Amino acid sequence: MADVLKSLNLLESLKESIEKNNISDIKDAVEDMLISRINIAVVGERGTEKTMFLNSLRGLSVGDEGAALCPSAAAPEELAAFPNPKHPDFRLWDLPTISSDPTFDPENYMDRYKILRYNAIIMTFTQSPSTNMVAVWKEVRSLQKDTLYFALLASEKDTEKTLEAKKMASLEVLKAEGLSQPKVFLVCPAALEKLEFLKLLEVMQGDLPEIRAHALLLALPTFSSTLVAQKKEAFKALGWAAASLSAGVSAIPVPLVASMVDASVAVRILTKAQISLCLDDESVERLAKQRGIEPNKLKGLRTCLLSVEVSKSEVKRRLSVAEKDTTTATTKLVELAMPRHARSVSRSFTVMLQAMNSAIDDMSADADKIVTIATGVSQ
């Protein structure tokens, strides 16, 4: 996501919808971005590292409600589903260990666990990928499924030197099995900001359909400044959509002036932003516990009221401020975004856009401060 105007190719689609007075398309775009589903399968031996990985992907640790357990509570041949407590549309699936039996049939494994239904599949290991794991990979790829990745999970005993050696050995195994230009990503399952998980995420975002990549981004815990920046751009794209709804005569009530309108759309988007940026009390407290920090130290970094609580009164206050003080820069953006015949409603577009951008900037700044302290202490 290079910038807001490119995020999800939203600007051009919004301009086209406004030009056709097709507000329902804009409403659908907002709904898709707010509730789009993403299902990720994690394949590999069930052990401590895989358990930590499943939990870290949801911002949890052992002992938290809904956390994966080690040893797994699932029977050896059963798959286990792990919903995200904050993002019900994001679900992880723990697929059973791939057998080392020479008679193992990759097609049977694929059929039994419905591998093709997942949006992406991460194949994990702690030493090197097994022959049977590679066989499953080949079978999946033969069916034109591209969102398939190898992740080498680091253990507590690993050093930088041993991890590099394992990675090189794994690449050699994959090449010997006939894979051309294979990729293996080093992942620290207990601290995703370390090693190469962000590289893996970047590749996944490029491979997934845009709406699925968006859903994955928003559902992941915010563990790095890079993610804060990407989420900020994604929510500013949603801000454009909200402003477009505000500019049209929509069936959904959207605020034009704070004293006389319903701010429900803005509240929904900013509530999603608060949860996605991990700014709510529960998320901050959980992060503090994981990183060994006093919770109030992280909570005190939230200077934006919306970071603490997304209330309709605060949203209306910001809309009122934007109504009185829309900037020249925002007005110029409106001229780019709105088709010529629709600029008579550009005032409401500008007010909503400026209010949303301001709120997202402030919330993202709080998230970045929290992440910087949390990961800085950890490192």
Secondary structure, DSSP 8 states (H G I E B T S, - for coil): ---TTTGGGHHHHHHHHHHTT-HHHHHHHHHHHHH--EEEEEES--SHHHHHHHHHTTT--TTSTT---SS-SS-TT--EEEE-SS-TTEEEEEE------TT--HHHHHHHHTGGGSSEEEEEESS---HHHHHHHHHHHHTT---EEEEEE--TT--HHHHHHHHHHHHHHHHHTT-SS--EEEE-TT-TTSBTHHHHHHHHHHHS-HHHHHHHHHHS---SHHHHHHHHHHHHHHHHHHHHHHHS--SS---SSTTTS--HHHHHHHHHHHHHTT-SHHHHHHHHHHHT--HHHHHTT--SHHHH---HHHHHHHHHHHHH---HHHHHHHHHHS-GGGGGGHHHHHHHHHHHHHHHHHHHHHHHHHHHHHHHHH-
